[in-house]
Amino acid sequence: MTDRALSVVRAGALTTVQDRGRPGHAHLGVPRSGALDGPAAALANRLVGNRPEAAVLETTLNGCALRPRSTITVAVTGAPCRMTVDGRPVAWGAPVPVPAGALLDVGAAVSGVRSYVAVSGGVAVEPVLGSRSTDLLSGLGPPPLTDGAVLPLGSPEVLHARVDVAPQPAPPAALVLRVTPGPRDDWFTAEAVRTFTSRVYRVSSASNRIGLRTEGPALERARSGELPSEGMVLGAVQVPPDGRPVVFLADHPTTGGYPVIAVVRSADLPAAAQAVPGTPVRFVAVRRG
């Protein structure tokens, strides 16, 4: 058995393997998936000398604990957290050597939701449709981590450049999501459209990798009935029967029958991945184009 592997000692609340996802398969009913906070995952890979497409671990709220079979370099980005190697504190947001057999503990998020654990060589589980990402909706890719699981690792890059430290944004105290109205904003009353872009919502604890759910004023429809199922895109803001907007994230369904009042700019979605329940959310309308 290869020594390029990680043993999972503590899987945490939800830890999954993620890379840049599997775009281009919506016609098969397969969402893109991939790291919710793409810039954080890319930075973690850069810190350990991996290529941007290398697979990392995405933790949720309370981290994970890992034991490598060989000496590795690790970097953790995204949600800030306390890290230890065999009980000794080590730096977050920087490359850290972890000896073979040592216990790396990635602690609970101090702020934010999701941390990204990059390991030199990347997580080398078998790709599915060109990606190693776990897709919680379709079930493609490796299952979420469980205690005792073993993850194979790739060979470290030799020539790829590495950085020692890099700035990264703090998790949001308030979430501002720029939206392009439509395509189904005409399914809502004029007052509902004004409410959507003028009132404050809050992140719901029911949010997950599929969608960021909100709590706040319900949006009243101008039309009754349901749409025939139509294609859904990353960032679509769908409004279910309870009237509270849902922002579709990486594991979103590829079709849906509830009207989409707007679509969030892709550049704003990484911050949504780090918004804890209760975070204020404002939707700001911007021009099409």
C-alpha positions as CSV (number, residue, x, y, z in Angstrom):
1,M,0.0,0.0,0.0
2,T,1.3,3.4,-1.0
3,D,2.6,5.8,1.7
4,R,1.2,8.8,-0.2
5,A,-2.1,8.8,1.7
6,L,-4.0,10.5,4.5
7,S,-5.9,8.7,7.2
8,V,-9.0,10.5,8.5
9,V,-9.0,10.5,12.3
10,R,-11.9,12.9,12.7
11,A,-14.1,13.6,9.7
12,G,-16.0,16.6,11.2
13,A,-19.5,17.8,10.5
14,L,-19.1,17.7,6.7
15,T,-15.8,17.4,5.0
16,T,-15.7,16.7,1.2
17,V,-13.2,16.5,-1.6
18,Q,-13.5,19.4,-3.9
19,D,-11.7,20.8,-6.9
20,R,-12.8,23.2,-9.7
21,G,-15.8,21.1,-10.4
22,R,-17.3,19.4,-13.5
23,P,-18.8,22.1,-15.7
24,G,-20.5,21.3,-19.0
25,H,-22.7,18.4,-17.9
26,A,-25.9,20.2,-17.1
27,H,-27.6,18.5,-20.1
28,L,-27.0,15.2,-18.2
29,G,-28.5,16.6,-15.0
30,V,-25.1,17.0,-13.4
31,P,-24.3,20.3,-11.6
32,R,-20.9,21.9,-11.6
33,S,-20.1,21.2,-8.0
34,G,-16.6,22.1,-6.9
35,A,-15.3,24.3,-4.0
36,L,-17.9,26.8,-2.8
37,D,-15.1,29.3,-2.0
38,G,-13.0,28.9,-5.2
39,P,-10.5,31.6,-4.4
40,A,-9.7,30.2,-1.0
41,A,-9.2,26.7,-2.5
42,A,-7.0,28.1,-5.2
43,L,-4.9,29.9,-2.6
44,A,-4.5,26.8,-0.5
45,N,-3.2,24.9,-3.5
46,R,-0.8,27.8,-4.3
47,L,0.6,27.8,-0.8
48,V,1.6,24.1,-1.0
49,G,2.9,24.3,-4.6
50,N,-0.1,22.5,-6.2
51,R,-1.6,23.3,-9.6
52,P,-4.9,25.2,-9.3
53,E,-7.0,22.2,-10.3
54,A,-5.7,19.9,-7.5
55,A,-8.3,18.5,-5.2
56,V,-8.5,19.8,-1.7
57,L,-10.7,19.1,1.4
58,E,-13.6,21.5,2.2
59,T,-14.5,21.4,5.9
60,T,-17.7,22.7,7.4
61,L,-17.7,24.6,10.7
62,N,-15.8,22.2,12.9
63,G,-12.8,21.1,10.8
64,C,-11.3,17.7,10.7
65,A,-8.2,15.7,11.9
66,L,-5.8,13.9,9.6
67,R,-2.8,11.6,9.9
68,P,-0.4,11.4,6.8
69,R,1.6,8.2,6.1
70,S,4.5,10.3,4.7
71,T,5.8,13.8,5.4
72,I,3.6,16.4,3.6
73,T,3.1,20.1,3.3
74,V,-0.4,21.4,4.3
75,A,-2.0,24.8,4.0
76,V,-5.5,25.8,5.3
77,T,-7.4,28.8,4.0
78,G,-11.0,30.1,3.9
79,A,-12.6,30.2,7.4
80,P,-9.9,31.0,10.0
81,C,-9.4,28.2,12.5
82,R,-6.9,27.0,15.1
83,M,-4.5,24.3,13.8
84,T,-2.2,22.0,15.6
85,V,0.3,19.2,14.7
86,D,0.6,16.7,17.5
87,G,-0.9,19.3,19.8
88,R,1.5,22.1,18.9
89,P,-0.1,25.2,17.4
90,V,0.9,25.9,13.7
91,A,0.2,28.7,11.3
92,W,-3.1,29.0,9.5
93,G,-3.0,30.5,6.0
94,A,0.6,29.4,5.4
95,P,2.5,26.2,4.3
96,V,3.1,23.9,7.3
97,P,5.2,20.7,7.2
98,V,3.5,17.7,8.8
99,P,5.7,14.6,9.5
100,A,4.7,11.1,8.7
101,G,2.4,9.7,11.5
102,A,1.8,13.1,13.1
103,L,-1.8,14.2,13.8
104,L,-2.9,17.4,12.0
105,D,-6.0,18.9,13.7
106,V,-7.9,21.5,11.8
107,G,-10.1,23.1,14.4
108,A,-13.5,24.8,14.4
109,A,-14.0,27.9,12.3
110,V,-13.4,31.1,14.4
111,S,-15.4,33.0,11.8
112,G,-16.9,31.9,8.5
113,V,-18.1,28.4,7.6
114,R,-15.8,26.5,5.3
115,S,-12.0,25.9,5.5
116,Y,-9.9,24.5,2.7
117,V,-7.1,22.0,3.4
118,A,-4.6,21.6,0.6
119,V,-2.0,18.9,0.8
120,S,1.2,18.8,-1.4
121,G,0.4,16.5,-4.3
122,G,-3.4,17.0,-4.0
123,V,-6.0,14.5,-3.0
124,A,-5.9,11.8,-5.7
125,V,-9.3,10.0,-5.5
126,E,-10.6,8.7,-8.8
127,P,-12.1,11.4,-10.9
128,V,-15.7,11.2,-12.2
129,L,-16.6,13.1,-15.4
130,G,-13.3,14.9,-15.2
131,S,-13.5,16.0,-11.5
132,R,-12.7,14.7,-8.1
133,S,-15.4,16.8,-6.4
134,T,-18.1,15.4,-4.1
135,D,-21.5,16.3,-5.4
136,L,-24.1,16.1,-2.6
137,L,-27.1,16.4,-4.9
138,S,-26.3,13.8,-7.5
139,G,-24.0,11.6,-5.4
140,L,-21.2,11.7,-7.9
141,G,-17.6,11.7,-6.7
142,P,-16.2,10.4,-3.5
143,P,-18.6,10.3,-0.5
144,P,-18.2,12.8,2.4
145,L,-15.3,11.8,4.6
146,T,-15.9,9.4,7.5
147,D,-13.7,8.5,10.4
148,G,-11.2,5.9,9.4
149,A,-11.3,6.6,5.7
150,V,-8.0,6.7,3.7
151,L,-7.4,9.2,1.0
152,P,-4.7,8.7,-1.7
153,L,-2.4,11.6,-2.4
154,G,-0.7,12.6,-5.7
155,S,3.0,13.2,-6.1
156,P,4.2,16.7,-5.1
157,E,5.0,19.2,-7.9
158,V,8.8,19.8,-8.2
159,L,8.9,22.9,-10.5
160,H,5.6,24.6,-9.6
161,A,6.2,27.9,-7.7
162,R,5.1,28.2,-4.1
163,V,4.4,31.3,-2.0
164,D,4.9,31.5,1.8
165,V,1.9,33.7,2.7
166,A,-0.8,35.7,0.9
167,P,-3.7,38.0,1.9
168,Q,-7.2,36.7,1.9
169,P,-10.6,38.3,2.7
170,A,-12.2,37.8,6.1
171,P,-15.6,36.0,6.2
172,P,-18.4,38.6,5.7
173,A,-20.0,40.4,8.6
174,A,-22.7,41.3,6.1
175,L,-23.3,39.8,2.6
176,V,-23.9,42.1,-0.4
177,L,-25.0,40.1,-3.5
178,R,-25.1,41.9,-6.8
179,V,-28.0,40.5,-8.9
180,T,-29.1,40.8,-12.5
181,P,-32.9,40.9,-12.5
182,G,-34.8,38.1,-14.3
183,P,-35.5,36.0,-16.1
184,R,-38.8,35.6,-14.2
185,D,-39.0,38.8,-12.2
186,D,-42.3,39.5,-14.0
187,W,-43.8,36.6,-12.0
188,F,-43.7,38.9,-8.9
189,T,-45.6,42.0,-7.9
190,A,-43.8,45.4,-8.3
191,E,-43.8,45.7,-4.5
192,A,-42.2,42.3,-4.2
193,V,-39.4,43.3,-6.6
194,R,-38.8,46.5,-4.6
195,T,-38.8,44.4,-1.4
196,F,-36.2,42.0,-2.8
197,T,-33.7,44.7,-3.5
198,S,-34.4,47.1,-0.6
199,R,-35.0,44.9,2.5
200,V,-32.5,43.0,4.6
201,Y,-32.6,39.2,4.7
202,R,-30.5,36.9,6.8
203,V,-28.8,33.6,6.1
204,S,-30.8,30.7,7.2
205,S,-29.4,27.7,9.2
206,A,-31.0,25.5,6.5
207,S,-28.3,26.6,4.0
208,N,-26.0,24.0,2.5
209,R,-23.9,23.4,-0.6
210,I,-27.0,23.2,-2.8
211,G,-28.3,26.7,-1.8
212,L,-28.0,29.6,0.5
213,R,-31.5,29.9,2.1
214,T,-32.7,33.2,3.5
215,E,-35.0,34.4,6.2
216,G,-36.9,37.7,5.8
217,P,-39.9,39.2,4.0
218,A,-41.8,36.9,1.7
219,L,-42.1,37.9,-2.0
220,E,-45.6,37.9,-3.4
221,R,-46.2,36.5,-6.8
222,A,-48.1,38.3,-9.5
223,R,-48.9,35.0,-11.2
224,S,-50.3,31.8,-9.8
225,G,-49.4,28.3,-10.8
226,E,-46.0,26.8,-11.6
227,L,-43.5,27.1,-14.4
228,P,-42.6,24.1,-16.5
229,S,-39.1,22.9,-15.4
230,E,-36.4,25.0,-16.9
231,G,-32.6,25.2,-16.7
232,M,-31.0,26.6,-13.6
233,V,-27.6,28.3,-13.4
234,L,-25.1,28.9,-10.6
235,G,-26.2,31.9,-8.6
236,A,-29.9,31.7,-9.7
237,V,-32.1,33.2,-7.0
238,Q,-35.2,30.9,-6.9
239,V,-38.2,31.8,-4.9
240,P,-40.1,28.7,-3.6
241,P,-43.7,28.8,-2.4
242,D,-42.8,30.3,1.0
243,G,-41.6,33.4,-0.8
244,R,-38.1,33.4,0.7
245,P,-35.2,33.7,-1.8
246,V,-32.8,30.8,-2.2
247,V,-29.4,31.4,-3.9
248,F,-28.2,28.3,-5.8
249,L,-24.7,27.3,-5.0
250,A,-22.3,24.7,-6.5
251,D,-24.4,21.5,-6.0
252,H,-27.7,23.1,-7.2
253,P,-30.2,21.2,-9.3
254,T,-29.8,21.8,-13.1
255,T,-33.6,22.3,-13.6
256,G,-36.4,23.7,-11.5
257,G,-40.0,24.9,-11.6
258,Y,-40.0,27.8,-9.2
259,P,-39.5,31.3,-10.7
260,V,-36.0,32.8,-10.7
261,I,-36.3,36.5,-9.7
262,A,-32.6,37.3,-10.4
263,V,-29.1,35.8,-10.8
264,V,-26.2,36.7,-8.5
265,R,-22.9,37.8,-10.0
266,S,-20.4,34.9,-9.8
267,A,-17.8,37.1,-8.2
268,D,-20.0,37.5,-5.1
269,L,-20.6,33.7,-4.5
270,P,-17.4,32.9,-2.7
271,A,-18.4,35.3,0.1
272,A,-21.8,33.5,0.3
273,A,-19.9,30.2,1.0
274,Q,-18.5,31.8,4.2
275,A,-21.7,33.5,5.5
276,V,-22.7,32.0,8.8
277,P,-26.4,31.7,9.8
278,G,-27.8,35.0,10.8
279,T,-25.5,37.1,8.5
280,P,-27.4,40.0,7.0
281,V,-28.0,39.7,3.2
282,R,-28.8,42.5,0.8
283,F,-29.6,41.9,-2.9
284,V,-28.4,44.9,-5.0
285,A,-29.7,45.1,-8.6
286,V,-27.2,45.9,-11.3
287,R,-27.7,46.4,-15.0
288,R,-27.8,43.6,-17.5
289,G,-24.7,43.1,-19.5
